[in-house]
Amino acid sequence: MHHNLASPTSTLLPAEVAQRLGIAERTLADWRARGCGRRFVKLTGSKLVRYRELDLIAWLEERTRSSTSDTGPRPRRRSPRRAQPNGGSALEQQHAV
């Protein structure tokens, strides 16, 4: 199958994304609700959801591996916020003037 490069405005329906990935459309809905999976566009004032083709391609590229032992890049860990004596976070203290 030959795919042309996606245009910046090219969007896909959830059913199209599910078919391309070989997963159920319901799985995409679950991922959206949990905040995981690929980015999506929700059209203002409606329940219509679309996926930008460029976002889908980028998401797939992030998950491309060269072997079964390749776990990919390690996720960045968030540093825990430490409570400060005045109640502000360490980050707020660093930026206070």
N, C-alpha and C positions, 0 to 999 in steps of 0.2 A: 504494500500500500504506500503510495506517495503522498506526503504531506507538504503543503506549501508553508513557508514561514508565516507565523501568525502576525496579524497587524495589531498595533497597540489597542485598537478598539474592538477587536474580535471577541465576542462572548459566546458562551455555551450554556445551554439549558442543563439543569441538574441531571436529567435523563441521559443527555449526551455524555456528560462527564462520567456518570456511573457506567455507561456502556464501554467507554474507552478504558476505564480502570478495571472493568470486570467485577464490579461490586454492586450491591443493591442501592437504589436511590435512597432508601431509608437510612442506609449507613451514612451517606452524605449529610442527611438531615440530623442524624445523631452527632456527627462530628461538628456541625455548625453549632448545635446547642451546647456542646461541651467546650467549644473554642479550640478544637484541634483540627488537623487536616489542612486543606488548602484554603487560601483566602477566597472570599466571595464578595459579590456586590449585591446589596439589597436595595432595590429601587425605592426611592422616597415615597412614603405614604402608601405602600402596597406590600403584599407578601411575596412579590416576584423576586426570585433569586437568580442570579446569573454568575457564571465563573468566567473571568478573563482568561483567554487561552494562554497569554503570556505567563500569568500566575501559575497555571497548571503545569506548563512546561518547566518553569523554575522549580516548582515543588518536586517534580519528577527528577530533575537534575540533582537536587539536593539529596535525593535518595538513591542515586545511581552508585553502585558498588562494583569493585573489580573482582571480588571473591566473596565466598560465604563467610570468611572470617573478618572481612572488612566491615567494621561497625560504623564507619563514617566519622565525621568530626564530632568531638565530644561537646555536649551542650555546655554553654557557659553557665556557671553557677552564680546565683545572686548572692551578694554578701548580705548577711543579716544586719538589720538595723539595730543599733545599740541605743538604749534609752539614755538620755542626757539628764543631768541633774535638774535642769529647768523644764524638762518635759519634751524638748524638741529632739528630733533625730540627729544622728551624727552628720548626715548630709546637710540638714538645715543649719547646723552649727558651723559647718565649713563655709557656707555661703552667706552667713550673717555679716552685716556691715556695721 
